[in-house]
Amino acid sequence: MTTPSYDTDFGAWARAQATALRAKDWPALDVAHLAEEIESLGNEQAHAVESHLIILLQHLLKCAYQPPPRRGWLRSIDNARDEIALRLRRNPHLRPELDSLLSLAYPRGRRRAIRETGLPPATFPETCPWSVAQVLDEAFWPEEAPRC
C-alpha cells in the first residue's frame, strides 16, 4: 500500500502518521512535516485567542461609546471571555503574550466597532483604554456603559 502524501492527501497522511506513532514505527514517520504541524497547533491557539480578543474589544468599544439605545452585547462579551479563558487554561504559555495579542487585536476591534456603529473614528481611542486584566475580567464593564 502506498503511503499517503502530506501534499496530496493531508487527512490520509495525518491518519497514517498517527497510526505509525502509536505503533512506534519510527521509519514511517514524516518527521519534518509532523514537527511543522505540531508547531502549527500552538500557533492556532494564539490565533484563536487573538480572534476572540478582536470580538471582545469590538463589543466593549460599542458598549462604551455607542449612544443609547444600545444593542445587548453581553452574550458576545461573555462568550469571548469564556473562550479566551478556556484556551489560556489549556495553553498557559500564551499568558505572557496577552499584552502583545491585545495590541494586535485592538486596531481590528476598533475598526469593526467604527464600521458597525457608523460613529466617527475619533469617537474611539487610538490605543486600547483598558488593561488585559480589565478586558478579561468578567466583572469589568466600561464606565461609560456599566451593562451593555
Secondary structure, 3 states (H helix, E strand, C coil): CCCCCCCCCHHHHHHHHHHHHHHCCHHHCCHHHHHHHHHHHHHHHHHHHHHHHHHHHHHHHHHHHCCCCCCCCHHHHHHHHHHHHHHHHHCHHHHHHHHHHHHHHHHHHHHHHHHHHCCCHHHCCCCCCCCHHHHHCCCCCCCCCCCC
